[in-house]
Amino acid sequence: MESKIKLLGIAGSLRRTSFNHAALRAAQELVPADAELTIHDIAALPFYNQDLEAAGPPVAVLELRQSIHAADALLIATPEYNHSIPGVLKNAIDWASRPIAASALNGKPAALLGASVGIYGTVRAQLHLRQILTASNTYVMLKPELLITRASEKFDSDGQLTDETTREQLQTLLAALVAWTRRLQPH
């Protein structure tokens, strides 16, 4: 019997009622039986500063790196701000990818998703995130994609994902991420 795949969810939003946080919570409910998903909050990370790194990374940075190292794969949920990813998500990637020789992201399988109230979902943010993650040698899955458009119509006031089609798409993404991760693991 294969061991459970450990997925780590990271939301690129700090907003308390973030649809992207809600999407990760829905993913925890929908994750395949042969996997588990924990969510890492990036709110405590300071802005990346090489002086801080040289002095010894802050505890929040060490915890992020440890969580990523312990995970088999990442599930990153990003909003779209000005056709790109939020600065807090880029900041988390910058901290996780350093020092380059010991990057927590190096060779890590990942899948992306994003929720937005707009009609384009997070297509531009996800494309930009893919580009950014190439620098850290993160293996981002190409398909399936999950762009949660008109998110305010798909989540209820408690942040529960109520749209059945989106729930099915999220399940498909999660199953694909687990398969992708198993494919990339050394045998």
C-alpha positions as CSV (number, residue, x, y, z in Angstrom):
1,M,0.0,0.0,0.0
2,E,1.3,3.4,-1.0
3,S,1.8,6.0,1.7
4,K,-0.4,9.1,1.7
5,I,0.7,12.0,-0.4
6,K,1.2,15.1,1.9
7,L,-0.1,18.2,0.2
8,L,0.6,21.7,1.4
9,G,-1.9,24.5,0.6
10,I,-0.8,28.1,0.4
11,A,-3.2,30.9,-0.3
12,G,-1.8,34.1,-1.8
13,S,-4.3,36.3,0.1
14,L,-4.3,37.7,3.6
15,R,-8.0,38.7,3.5
16,R,-10.0,37.0,6.3
17,T,-12.9,36.1,3.9
18,S,-10.6,35.2,1.0
19,F,-12.2,33.0,-1.7
20,N,-8.7,31.4,-2.2
21,H,-8.5,30.4,1.5
22,A,-12.1,29.1,1.1
23,A,-11.0,27.1,-2.0
24,L,-8.2,25.5,0.0
25,R,-10.6,24.6,2.8
26,A,-12.9,23.0,0.2
27,A,-9.8,21.1,-1.1
28,Q,-9.3,19.7,2.4
29,E,-12.8,18.2,2.2
30,L,-12.4,16.9,-1.4
31,V,-8.8,15.5,-1.3
32,P,-8.5,11.9,-2.5
33,A,-8.3,9.2,0.2
34,D,-4.7,8.6,-0.5
35,A,-3.7,12.1,0.3
36,E,-4.0,14.8,3.0
37,L,-3.9,18.5,2.8
38,T,-2.7,21.0,5.4
39,I,-2.8,24.8,4.9
40,H,0.1,27.0,5.7
41,D,-0.7,30.7,6.5
42,I,1.8,33.2,5.2
43,A,0.5,36.2,7.1
44,A,3.4,36.2,9.6
45,L,6.1,36.4,7.0
46,P,8.2,39.6,7.0
47,F,9.1,41.2,3.8
48,Y,12.0,39.5,2.2
49,N,15.3,41.2,3.2
50,Q,18.7,39.7,2.7
51,D,19.9,41.3,5.9
52,L,17.2,39.4,7.8
53,E,18.3,36.2,6.0
54,A,22.0,36.8,6.8
55,A,21.1,37.3,10.5
56,G,19.2,34.1,10.6
57,P,15.8,33.7,9.1
58,P,12.8,34.6,11.3
59,V,10.8,31.8,12.8
60,A,7.9,32.3,10.4
61,V,10.3,31.8,7.5
62,L,11.8,28.7,9.0
63,E,8.3,27.3,9.6
64,L,7.3,27.9,5.9
65,R,10.5,26.2,4.6
66,Q,10.0,23.3,7.0
67,S,6.3,22.9,5.9
68,I,7.3,22.9,2.2
69,H,10.2,20.4,2.8
70,A,7.8,18.1,4.7
71,A,5.2,18.2,1.9
72,D,5.2,16.0,-1.1
73,A,3.6,18.6,-3.2
74,L,2.1,22.1,-3.1
75,L,-1.4,23.4,-3.9
76,I,-1.2,27.2,-4.4
77,A,-4.3,29.3,-4.6
78,T,-3.8,32.8,-5.9
79,P,-6.0,35.8,-6.4
80,E,-5.2,38.2,-9.2
81,Y,-4.1,41.7,-8.4
82,N,-3.3,44.0,-11.4
83,H,-2.9,41.0,-13.8
84,S,-0.4,39.3,-11.5
85,I,0.0,37.5,-8.2
86,P,-0.2,39.4,-4.8
87,G,3.0,40.7,-3.3
88,V,2.5,38.5,-0.2
89,L,2.6,35.4,-2.4
90,K,5.7,36.5,-4.2
91,N,7.3,37.3,-0.9
92,A,6.6,33.7,0.4
93,I,8.1,32.3,-2.8
94,D,11.2,34.5,-2.4
95,W,11.7,33.3,1.2
96,A,11.0,29.6,0.4
97,S,13.4,29.6,-2.5
98,R,16.4,30.9,-0.5
99,P,19.1,30.0,-0.1
100,I,19.1,28.7,-3.6
101,A,21.3,25.7,-2.8
102,A,18.7,24.6,-0.2
103,S,15.5,25.9,-1.8
104,A,12.4,24.3,-0.3
105,L,10.8,24.6,-3.8
106,N,13.5,22.8,-5.8
107,G,11.9,19.9,-7.6
108,K,8.6,20.2,-5.7
109,P,5.5,19.2,-7.6
110,A,2.7,21.8,-7.5
111,A,-0.7,22.6,-8.8
112,L,-2.3,26.1,-9.1
113,L,-5.8,27.4,-8.7
114,G,-7.3,30.7,-8.2
115,A,-10.6,32.4,-7.4
116,S,-11.8,35.8,-8.4
117,V,-15.1,37.6,-8.6
118,G,-14.3,38.5,-12.2
119,I,-15.1,36.6,-15.4
120,Y,-11.5,35.7,-16.2
121,G,-10.8,34.0,-12.9
122,T,-7.1,34.2,-12.3
123,V,-5.8,33.3,-15.7
124,R,-3.1,36.0,-15.9
125,A,-2.0,35.6,-12.3
126,Q,-1.6,31.8,-12.8
127,L,0.4,32.3,-15.9
128,H,2.7,34.8,-14.1
129,L,3.0,32.4,-11.1
130,R,4.0,29.6,-13.5
131,Q,6.7,31.9,-14.8
132,I,7.9,32.8,-11.4
133,L,8.1,29.2,-10.2
134,T,10.4,28.2,-13.0
135,A,13.2,30.1,-11.3
136,S,12.9,27.8,-8.3
137,N,12.6,24.6,-10.3
138,T,9.1,23.9,-9.0
139,Y,7.3,21.4,-11.2
140,V,4.0,23.0,-11.8
141,M,1.4,20.7,-13.4
142,L,0.1,22.0,-16.7
143,K,-3.4,20.5,-16.8
144,P,-6.0,20.5,-15.5
145,E,-6.4,24.2,-14.8
146,L,-8.8,25.6,-12.2
147,L,-10.0,29.2,-12.7
148,I,-12.8,29.9,-10.3
149,T,-14.7,32.7,-11.9
150,R,-17.5,34.7,-10.3
151,A,-16.4,33.3,-7.0
152,S,-19.0,35.3,-5.0
153,E,-21.6,33.2,-6.7
154,K,-19.9,29.9,-6.0
155,F,-19.2,30.3,-2.3
156,D,-21.8,30.9,0.4
157,S,-21.5,33.6,3.1
158,D,-19.7,31.1,5.4
159,G,-17.0,30.5,2.7
160,Q,-18.4,27.0,1.7
161,L,-17.9,26.0,-1.9
162,T,-21.5,25.4,-3.0
163,D,-21.1,25.2,-6.8
164,E,-21.1,21.5,-7.7
165,T,-19.3,21.9,-11.0
166,T,-16.5,23.8,-9.3
167,R,-16.3,21.1,-6.6
168,E,-16.0,18.4,-9.3
169,Q,-13.2,20.5,-11.0
170,L,-11.4,20.8,-7.7
171,Q,-11.6,17.1,-7.1
172,T,-10.2,16.5,-10.6
173,L,-7.3,18.9,-9.9
174,L,-6.5,17.2,-6.6
175,A,-6.6,13.7,-8.1
176,A,-4.3,14.9,-10.9
177,L,-1.9,16.5,-8.4
178,V,-1.7,13.3,-6.4
179,A,-1.0,11.3,-9.6
180,W,1.5,13.9,-10.8
181,T,3.3,13.7,-7.4
182,R,3.5,9.9,-7.5
183,R,4.9,10.1,-11.0
184,L,7.7,12.4,-9.9
185,Q,8.6,10.6,-6.7
186,P,11.7,8.5,-6.8
187,H,10.9,4.8,-6.8
